[in-house]
Amino acid sequence: MNSDNPAPIVLAPKPSLTYRLVSNLLVFPVFRGLFRGSTEGNERVPVQGPLVVVANHGSHLDPPLLGHALGRPVAFMAKAELFEVPLLGPLIRACGAYPVRRGASDREAIRTATARLQEGWATGVFLDGTRQADGRVNQPLAGAALLSARSGAPLLPVAIVNSHRALGTGRTWPRLVPIQLRIGDLVPPPTGRRRADLDATTAELQRRINALLDQAGPRP
């Protein structure tokens, strides 16, 4: 009889009171009310364990929407200086943000994000790294695939539909168009950390997210 003990399950951190208050009093009224927001595919989100959430990036609305609409908290990197601001610092920390120093190397940022995954967090990554005017994934970076390869966490592709039209680059005031989050099937970690393995997984994530955007229908 095999006496080996199974590996312990890493549970997802429980949402803090501050996180729940921000969700219920700020994010959801804006998302559901002003932008008539909806989500599709929430049953595909693992409820526990490390998870790399990968999405397109069209506007500044994306982090709070992605962080509060999947049914479990999603942590994001934030500039270390923000944590020194009264009220704001404790607020974003309670919502799962973690600091990265200005000028820090990509290697240090990856180590910080990997540590959060090992604690059981879902960690959010925008595949292009910066906002895209058309809201699609155009020039994906391999950071999400590397995080997955280092931690063994699966990747969850998410398409954020219409956020670039609501508050994209160059817009000062939001346009009240419907925003939808479309959640795809899990993608397994890359088979290795070689560049070819990371690039293959990154290309697959790009394909899946853009396909989810296309399922939402043509732009009005």
Steps between C-alpha positions, in 0.01 A plus 500: 500500500639838407567705815593822325294795617323701229619851440304754704240704316579871496177680575412838359536783755168612641379844384561766763225724634645791302495293182134408554406861571676626185330229294151555634500879538716614210600250230174313456271806498722654231542178303142372521324835509683758290652257249226234506779252565475125479726196521489174309681179594547550875465123546843467337674694780673267752384597847830420670869465432742715300372638171643734237215711359594632155301770319505762228542861615293785361455749786567590863170331584652157441688435830205559735260313271732203463583508869141492622281330238644146487366379833841500674753776567763563231828665605681752280839668508498867600774762532656490847447877538123450503523299822641805680193714423267532803174309459588387148789280612304294755204485261686353202696265726176368649374442146797277422738739323870444564780754462768505231774759531546758224788387282484143631613236256256267326666216692413660834141563391468136392634382837250719684208375292613138538500541877139619488405196294667270751276657766198386298410831339356549155739745334390724213715567194411711196652316208617810311618672816351835394162623379412434137291751302294224337464295820652187344815301576749625241856462628486248786783465750616169649473606865177313571635178348821534704302550821301187421811298418673607824202438728314217325182711510255465211414799282148638465434708185247782547371739234388842622255620237449873431711648778713672232184666370386595851821666620782429257815694422431868440160503674446723804137414570354150477259394230222291655516197271433144620811321630523123515758259638518175302692223679665224299621150579814444706832477319760266658844633594770495232686171467826677592668836549673509163415800287325280243274350770411841642434647155271209405287545813494878454381465141226261612383749764492777239297281265248404769447851635454652156261216409294580811491865394381399154222286652360815655400618153622778274550849637181709460 
